[in-house]
């Protein structure tokens, strides 16, 4: 039996989930540059992810919306 302990606030967990789906959308729907940003984001620590989000805010905002749609589709399959 495996025990998984989740720490952090609900807000942080929600932000992590939103970031995950945004990055998934960037990787799935983006052009080559956005896909490269998604790959960098997958490897980034919190500070570097914040830099990616702040520097390319237009991309992040655009793909965040798509990420929500991907999440809804995923949740609908359960």
C-alpha positions as semicolon CSV with decimal commas, in nm:
position;residue;x (nm);y (nm);z (nm)
1;X;0,000;0,000;0,000
2;X;0,128;0,346;-0,096
3;X;0,058;0,651;0,116
4;X;0,060;0,985;-0,063
5;X;0,070;1,298;0,146
6;X;-0,034;1,622;-0,021
7;X;0,081;1,942;0,139
8;X;0,005;2,302;0,060
9;X;-0,299;2,521;0,048
10;X;-0,601;2,452;-0,169
11;X;-0,519;2,767;-0,365
12;X;-0,171;2,636;-0,442
13;X;-0,308;2,299;-0,550
14;X;-0,561;2,472;-0,776
15;X;-0,286;2,690;-0,926
16;X;-0,068;2,383;-0,983
17;X;-0,358;2,210;-1,157
18;X;-0,428;2,516;-1,374
19;X;-0,058;2,540;-1,463
20;X;-0,049;2,169;-1,552
21;X;-0,340;2,200;-1,795
22;X;-0,205;2,524;-1,942
23;X;0,127;2,354;-2,013
24;X;-0,054;2,054;-2,163
25;X;-0,248;2,285;-2,395
26;X;0,071;2,464;-2,497
27;X;0,234;2,132;-2,578
28;X;-0,067;2,005;-2,770
29;X;-0,183;2,312;-2,962
30;X;0,115;2,549;-2,974
31;X;0,355;2,616;-3,254
32;X;0,718;2,518;-3,222
33;X;0,808;2,810;-2,994
34;X;0,513;2,760;-2,761
35;X;0,579;2,386;-2,749
36;X;0,937;2,470;-2,647
37;X;0,802;2,696;-2,372
38;X;0,581;2,410;-2,255
39;X;0,882;2,180;-2,239
40;X;1,080;2,439;-2,043
41;X;0,783;2,489;-1,809
42;X;0,766;2,115;-1,743
43;X;1,124;2,128;-1,616
44;X;1,103;2,462;-1,434
45;X;1,101;2,511;-1,061
46;X;0,846;2,755;-0,918
47;X;1,066;3,061;-0,967
48;X;1,147;2,983;-1,328
49;X;0,787;2,893;-1,406
50;X;0,687;3,233;-1,270
51;X;0,940;3,394;-1,506
52;X;0,799;3,203;-1,804
53;X;0,445;3,305;-1,711
54;X;0,540;3,671;-1,664
55;X;0,757;3,700;-1,974
56;X;0,515;3,536;-2,215
57;X;0,191;3,642;-2,048
58;X;0,003;3,664;-2,380
59;X;0,079;3,301;-2,459
60;X;0,012;3,191;-2,103
61;X;-0,329;3,361;-2,098
62;X;-0,426;3,221;-2,437
63;X;-0,330;2,863;-2,352
64;X;-0,471;2,881;-2,000
65;X;-0,818;2,904;-2,157
66;X;-0,743;2,603;-2,376
67;X;-0,607;2,422;-2,073
68;X;-0,938;2,465;-1,892
69;X;-1,113;2,308;-2,189
70;X;-0,870;2,014;-2,188
71;X;-0,928;1,966;-1,816
72;X;-1,305;1,968;-1,864
73;X;-1,276;1,706;-2,141
74;X;-1,051;1,495;-1,919
75;X;-1,287;1,521;-1,622
76;X;-1,580;1,426;-1,846
77;X;-1,411;1,097;-1,936
78;X;-1,395;0,979;-1,574
